[in-house]
Amino acid sequence: MLATLFDFPWQDRHKLTRWSDLVNALPKSMIYETEETRLAELSECAEYLAGLWNERNKLEKRSDLISMMAHSDATRSMDRENLFGNLILLIIGGNDTTRNSMTGSVLALSENPDQYDKLRNNNALVDTFVSEVIRWQTPLAHMRRTAVQDAKLGGKLIRKGDRVVMWYVSGNRDGDVIENPDSFIIDRARPRIHLSFGFGVHRCLGMRLAELQLKIIWEEILKRFDSIEVVGEPERIYSSFVRGYSTLPVRIKT
């Protein structure tokens, strides 16, 4: 999907997920050998993306994201650092979150077989199921902001310049707002009341695409397979930011 949106060279599409993993990786993640090798790969990433940008800049505007940004008055004059930051943000936002929610959806149904039966018996619940998966999984655990002025929140003083961490994973289990927040319920009355996409001006740019991807993949799974059975413990990635999986063994029944 990312390769399609970027009109990225198809034979190199695996680089997108690799670069995304590298940006978020911690030293103990075992994703890279040394910090030097990690930086070398990210330098390759920056060169590759800059090359695509310069190429699209010379051509007529097309419908892919890189071309649209290269020709937009708001983004065409970005320096190298901002260019890299914006494209990496799109790569991470369109990769880690969705693929880990896909895996999380399989795990959630495995742990809640009554909900899986409910979904198989009524495929029309896919829409609300997708929203519940995104809340339950919360693919990004938190985000940090810097206070631009003094403020009080919950009786606590936050001073200008303080760093504030917003724990989406905590807000998505807030019993004051969400009924039975620790339960996975695919037919909630208000399933989209969650914080996985952020809020306000920082609300996720790709939220509709993410929902559509999850919806389509499960519509196709329900058409093609009787069930997907988890047959081993999930292995989670080493991260306090991305709530993701490196492995989830399953058996598909047709």
C-alpha positions, 0 to 999 in steps of 0.5 A, a space after each residue: 500500500 505504501 509503495 502504491 501511495 508513493 509510486 515507490 519502485 516496486 522491486 524495492 518496496 521491502 525497504 519501506 518496512 525496513 526503514 520504518 523498523 530502523 527509525 523506531 528501533 532501540 539498541 536491544 531490539 536486535 534489529 540492527 548490529 551497531 549504531 553505525 550500521 543503523 545510521 548508514 542504512 538511514 543515510 541510504 534511506 535519506 539519499 533514496 528519498 531525496 532522489 525520488 523527490 528530485 526526480 518527481 520535482 522535474 516531472 509534471 505533477 502526478 497523483 502519488 504523495 511524493 509528487 504532490 508534495 514536490 509540487 505543493 507550495 506548502 512543501 516544495 521548498 522543504 530543506 533536506 532535514 524536513 523532507 526526510 522527517 516528513 517522508 519518514 513520518 508517512 512511512 512509519 504512520 502507514 506501516 507500523 500502525 496498520 500492520 500491527 493492528 492487523 496482527 492485533 486483530 487476529 490475536 484479539 479474536 483468538 483471545 475472545 472466541 465469542 467475538 469471533 463467532 459473532 463476527 463470522 455470524 454477522 459480517 456486517 459487524 466489520 466496521 465496528 470490529 475495526 474500530 474496536 481493534 484499533 482501540 484495543 491494540 492502540 498501535 502507538 502507545 504514546 506521543 510527546 508534546 512540549 507545553 507552549 504556555 503554563 496550564 493546569 490539568 487534573 489539578 497539576 501545573 504544567 509549565 511552559 517548556 515542560 515535556 508532556 507525554 500523552 498515553 493513548 494506551 491509557 486513554 483507551 482504557 479509561 473507564 470514565 469514557 468507555 464502558 468495560 474498557 478492558 473488554 474486547 467488544 466488536 459491536 459497541 454502540 460508540 466504537 470510534 470513541 478512542 484515542 489511537 488516532 490522536 485528537 484535534 489538529 494532530 489527528 492522524 492524517 491517514 486514519 480513514 485509510 487505516 480503517 479501510 485497509 483493516 476493513 478490506 483485509 477482514 472482509 476478504 479473510 471472512 470470505 476465504 477462510 473458516 477461521 484463523 487460529 493462533 497456535 503459539 504465543 505472540 512475540 512483541 517487538 522491543 519498544 515502549 512506543 510501538 505496540 507491535 509484534 515480530 511473530 504470531 504463529 497461526 493456522 488458517 482453516 479453509 
